[in-house]
Amino acid sequence: MRFIEGERRIKETELQARSITRHHVTKFYRQQIANNSFYEQLRRIVEPSVKELDSPGVLDTSGEHDNTVVRGLQHKYAQTGLLLVTNRCASYCRFCFRKRLVGRESDEIVPDVAKVGRYISCHPEMTNVLLSGGDPFILSTAKLDEILAHLLSIPHLASIRIGTKLLAFEPKRFEDPALPAFFQRIRDAGKTVVLVTHFDHIGEISVDAEQNIRSLRAQGVQFLNQSVLLADINDNPEILADTFAKCHQIGVRPYYLFQARPVKGASHFQVPLRRGIEIANGVNQRLAGMEKTFKYIMSHYTGKIEILDLGDDGRIYMRYHQNRIPDKIGKIFSRQYVESACWLDDLPEDDRLKN
């Protein structure tokens, strides 16, 4: 197998045992990074590294299996449903949070959207659904239409979000002549349509991506962006500030900067929390006020945790941005910081509320 560090003989059984994702990259993205001044950083997003072979962790770091209520549908937070519609992507990110299912046979992908629709109809607290996977835009527009047919008639659903990295990997997908009618159908149903892009580095925002985003915005599509903080790729405040400023310029609101998860075969991408806080602060120091719209987030088993700061008392302060228990949302808590800690579970369990 060809790794960044060179070729190495390895058995297929070992790849499977170590949860190594297969190597697949679109021609467009290969050309985008080859002609880019950030080639060495961007190639690490999609090219295998030998570090994956000894990268510890687990496959489901945020309890997605435990929050599955109907096959393919997760309901962790009251207002939001997460619908897994495919196990495929156009290219495979080496840091993928769903290595357990993406590019593999999986029983977590929704087989019956009608059943999902019936569940959502019985849960009026759910106001939005996020289509994810895999990348939903790997599916044909006709297939996406079939999925939405079971959702658009539900009155309490106010918005439909669709997560995608195809604007980085294959932006011409969004030139499909069937897409304007697809998005119009969502709006005609009285729903807001939001594309959640995955630009992890300014080098991924191509001219084609920018043109397609501007075209889709003219059609009433809203955009959010989420990035992952990645060692040796974008762990630099200047790079992330440039990325978020560019997103803001083209009408994509920076939404989350995710702490990389301790996923088996991908935990080497994690940046220590102390360094992550320094980077997040450095990003904000470089952005105009209206561009400071991202939150530095750890998507933990217990909920989405906003990482706030490391205090002079040696404690790291955090706040629940989302939690299954509504009363915990917005609560600030702290833990004693341990050097090189990259995840909540690396910190001593002595939580205490900050009054």
N, C-alpha and C positions, 0 to 999 in steps of 0.2 A: 504494500500500500504506500502511496506517495504522501508523505507528511511534509509540513513546512520545513522541518529539520532534515529531510531526506527520506529515501525509500527504506522500507523495513518490511521484512517478511512477518506475517501475522496470520494466524488461523482464523477462519470465519467464526468458529465457536468462541474464540477469545474476544472478537469484536462484539459478538452478541452478549457475552457474559459481562463485558465492561460497558455496555450500552453505548457503543460508538455509532453515531449516526452516519449513514452513507454520505458520500461526497457527491453533491450535485449542484451545479451553478448554471444560471442562464448565460447565454452568449452575450446578452446586453450587459449584464453585471460584470462579466469578465472583462469586457472592453472598457466599461466605465472605470473600473479600478486600475486597469493596466495603463490607462492614459491619465492617471490621477497622481498628483504630487504626494498623496497619502497612501500610495500603493501598499507599503509595508504594514500599515495599520489596517486597511480595509480588507486585505487578503485574509487576515486572521478571523474575520467574521464568518467566512465560508470555507476556508481551507483547513483540513485536519492538522492537529498538532500531536506529537507524542505525549504531551502533557495530559491528554485526554485519557490515556491508558492508566494513569495513576491518580486520577482526580476523584477524590471520595465524595460521598453524598448519598442522597436518596432520589428517587424518581418523581415523587409527588410531594413537593416541599410545602404546598399551601393547602393541602387537604381537599383537593378537588374531588377525589373519589368519595370522601365522607359527605360532601355537600351535593352529590348527585341525587336528584329527586325523581327524575324520569330519565331513562337512558338517553344520554346526550345533553341533558339539561341540568345545570347546576344552579342552586338557589341559596347562596351563602349570605347575601345581604338582602334585606327585605325588598328594596326597590328594584333590584337588578337580577335579571336572568342571564346566564351565560350558556350559549348554545353552541356546541361543537358540531360543525357541519361537514368537516372533512379532515382527513389525516394527512393531507398532502400540502406541500408548498412548492413554489417555483424554484427556489434555492433553499438549501438547508443551513440555517445558522448554527454554528458550533456551540453557542451558548444557550440553545433552545431550552425553555422552561418545561416543554412538554416532550422531551426526548422519548418518554415512555410510549408515545403514540404516534408522533409525527414521522412519516415515512415508513411506518410499520403497520401490520395488521392490528386492528384495535376494535374492542367491543364498546368503546366509549363514545363513538360517533353516533349521532342521532339516526335511528332507523325509521322512526315514525313521527314526523313533525305534527301530524294531526293529534297524537297523544300529548305532545308538548303543548300544543295550542289549548287543549282541554284543561291541562294543569294551570296554565297561565290565566285562563278565563276564570278559574276558581280562586285566583289569588290577586285581588284588586290592589294590593299594596305594591305589586310589581308594575312599575311605570316605564321601564325601559328594558330592552333586550340587546345583548351584544352577541353578534355572530362572530365566531372565531373557529379555531381548529388547531393546526393547519391554517391555510389561508383561504377564506371563502371565495375570493376571486379566481382561484384555480378552477372553480366550478363555472359552468356556462351561465350566462345571464338567464337563460330559460330555466335552468335548475334553481337558481336563486329566486326567480319568480315563483316557482313551485313552493319553495320554503316560505316565502313571505305571504303566500296566499292563506296560510294558516294563522298568520299573526296580525295582518292589517285590519281585520274586522274586530279585534279585541279593543273595546272602547278605552280602557284604562291604560293601554300602552301609549305613551306620549312620544317616544322616540325609538328609533332603530339605529344602533351603532354597528358598524362592520369594521373589524380589525384587519389590516392588510399591510404587507410589506412589498406588494407588487409595484407600488409606485417607485420603489428603489430597484427592484429586481427586473421588472418587465412593464414599464409605464404604458406601453402601447396597448396593453389590455384595456385601458380606460378610454381608448378611442373606438371601442365597440359601438356601432351605430344603434344597438338595442339598449344601451345604458341610459340615454336621456329619458326614454319612456319608463324604464325601470325605476329611476329616481322620482319621476313625476308621479308614478303610481303610489309611491310612499307618501308623497306630499298631498296627493288627492285624498288619501285616507286620513289626513289630518295629523300625520306624524312628522316629526323632525328627523331628517336623515343625516347621520354623522359618520364620516370615514375617520377611523383612527389609524394614522400612518405610523410607520416604524422607521424613522430616520435616526440612526444611532450616531451618525457622523456627517458633517457638512459635505464630505466627499461623496455621499450617497445621493445628494440632491442634484440630479441631472437637469439639463435644459429640458429634456422630454418630460420629466416629472413635474417641473415647474409649469410648463405649458398646459399639461393635463389638469393640474390642480386649479389653475386660473380658469380653465374652461368649465370644470365641474362646479366651481364656486359661482360662476355666472348662471348655473342651472339650479342654484339654491342649496347645494350640498355644503354642509359645514365640516370643518376639519379640526381634529385634535392630533397631537403627536405625542407618542411615548417613546422614550429612549431607555437603554439599559447602560448603566455605568460599567465599563468593561476594561479590565487591566490590559495595558499595552495597545489599546485601540482608541479610547476616547477619555482616558483618565487624566484630563488636562483641562483646566478651566477655560483657557482660550479657545480650544476646539469646541467645547460644549457651548460656550457663549456665542461663538460664530454660528453654530448649528441652530441654536434657538432663535438668534436674531434673524437668520435667513428664513426659518420657518415663519416667524412673525411677519416678515416682509412679504411673503407669498400667500399669507392668509391662513396659515396653519398654527393653531394656538398650542405652544408647548404645555403639556398636561402633566405627565409623570416623568421623572428620572428615577428608574427602578434600580435599587440595589440588586446586583446579580445574585441569583439564588444558589444555595449549595446543592446543585443538581449533580448526580453521579455522572462523571465524564465531562463536567462543565464547571466545576467549582473553582478551577484555577483562574477563571475570569473575575472572581470576586476581588474587590478592593477593600482594604480595612476601613471600618466605619470612621475612624479618625480622619483618614485621608479623604473619604467620601464627603464628610462635612466640610473639610477645607476646600474641596473642589466645588461643592454646591455654593458655598459662600463666595468663592472666587468668581463663579459664573454670575451671581447676582451683582457683584461689584462691577462687572463689565457690561451689564445690560441697562437699558433705559427702563424707567419705572413701568411703562405699559408692556414691556417685554418680560417682566418677571412674573410669569404665570404658572411656572412648573412647581411641583412639590417633589421633594426627595423622599421616595417611598420604599418601604420594605413590605413586600406582599407575603406576609407570614401566615402560618396556619390559623392563628387567632384573629387575623384581620389585616387590613391595610394600615401600616404604621408610618406616620410621617416622622422622619428623623430630623430633629430640630437643631441640637447643638451639643457640644461637649463642654460642660461647665468647669469653672475653676476648682470645684470640689471633686473633680475626677469622675463625675457621673455623666452619663449620656442621657439626654432628655428627648423624649419621644411623645407622640400624641396619636391616638387612634383616629385615623381618617375615616375608616369604616370598621364595623364590628358586627358580628351576629347579634350581640346584645346592645340594643339602642342606647342604653344609659352609659355605655362605655365610650361612645363616639364623642370625640372632642376632649376626652380626658388625657391630661398630661401625666406621664409617669417617668421614672428614671431607673437606671441600673448602673452599678459600678462598672466603669469601663475597664476592659482588659486589653492590653496591647495586642494588635493583630486580629482582634475580633472582627468578624465580617457579618455576623448574623445574630439575631436576638438570642438564639440558643447558646451562643458563645459567651454570653454575659451571665454573671451570677444571678440567681432568681431571688432577688431581694427587692422586688418592685415596691415603690412607695409613691403615693400621689404627691404632686407638688401643689401646695395650697396657695 
